[in-house]
Amino acid sequence: MLFYFLTRTPAVLKLNGQYAGITDMFERRIEADPRENILAEIVPGENLQPVNFFLNEKLLIEPPDYLDVYLCGGDAYIYVNRFESRDARINVMLQRRFAGNLVTVFSRGETYLTTEGETLSLTPLGFGFKSPEAEEKTLAGLPVLCIKSGKAMIVLSAKGEIIFSNEVVSAEFGEKLKVSAEFATCTAARADCEYDYDGEKLTLISGKTTETVPPDENILCFAFFESVLTYGDFEKYLSPALLPGAGNLREYLGGFTGVTVPPEKFYLARPDVKAAGLVYPKRANLYEIKYFAVDLKDGKVDNVYPVE
């Protein structure tokens, strides 16, 4: 089977101790039999610690938490979702009191959020949460604490519980919480959402997804599936023959959480098929990619079907 390796940070791939190339977000692939139990080691720079694991059947069933494994047509994509830092020092980045809670953001390799009040909580924030700033806000007449770092935003209730955590391009506090967020889609889609707050949790009361870049026919297949995923106006992509069944499309496609481009070997075997890979969670850190294709008629999706 083919194993594809991806890392957000450039790193060296070693197989059974031998140099096998550089990994980054352009997948590096090797062909191996999982019964051979090959030791893979991925060594990053920037004072980060390497990860290692065996290419075997257990990896394809129960991957470790630092890997995301995607199964597709007998092959596997292996994505290193984090590298730990060698720096074990604790660096307090933000600390303040809020509604009887002591809120602290600190780094020890990656970044963490702790709240100490009625309860104690510790939440990993990853490596991208840097230079945080906190500001007390009022939401539905109640105090909340907004912590931001770049586009990342976390909102805490007066009990110190996280009620919102996402990347946003804008946020408005008042009687409702109004946020705008961007999706990493080929149409640069943007979601505008509005939430009610009852003092304990947020409830989504309205949302609208707008595509800001119209797709051309070469990527219309991906734009269509991404529009379904992001609750956009996917009906606009459908032909008149498919429009009556638009309400059943989500159930037909199932609970996919991502859209990806099929690998080269897929297109070599099916050069004329317009298809996308839909990502389905199987268990923690383990996903399955299923391929769905579309037929186009007059620039509209006229058929949607699975590709075996």
Buried (B, 14 or more C-beta within 10 A) or exposed (E): BBBBBBBBBEBBBBBEEEEBEEBEEEBBBBEBEBEEBBEBBBBBEEEBEBBEBEBBEEBBEEBEEBBBBBBBBEBBBBBBBBBBBEEEEEEEBBEBEBBEBBBBBBBEBBBBBBBBBEEEBEEEBEBEBEEBEBEEBEBBEBBBBBBBBEEBBBBBBBBBBBBBBBBBEEBEBEEBBBBBBBBEBBBEBBBBBBBBBEBEEBEEEEBEBBBEEEBEEEBBBBBBBBBBBBEBEBEEBBBEEBEEEEEEBBEEBEEBEBBBEBBEEBEEEBEEBBBBBBBBEEEEBBBBBBBBBBBBEEEBBBEBEEBE
